[in-house]
């Protein structure tokens, strides 16, 4: 798993709680022929992720209680997609 903090302009968050919700799969592991190709693929991954997060299927997930500090939810949990969407609508 590789995560990117897109648009984050805050300071150092070392030692703070961070929650990550895995919502999809972008691509398998690839061996790149050059550093430039790696950077280009990472930039494309970021653009693809932004587009996916703006889709109607993903939009409700931004409101999921798991992502809110102090939610009381376990730091590790597995939920079916339909249950996640239902919890996001509360």
Beta strands, then each sheet from edge to edge (+ up, - down):
end
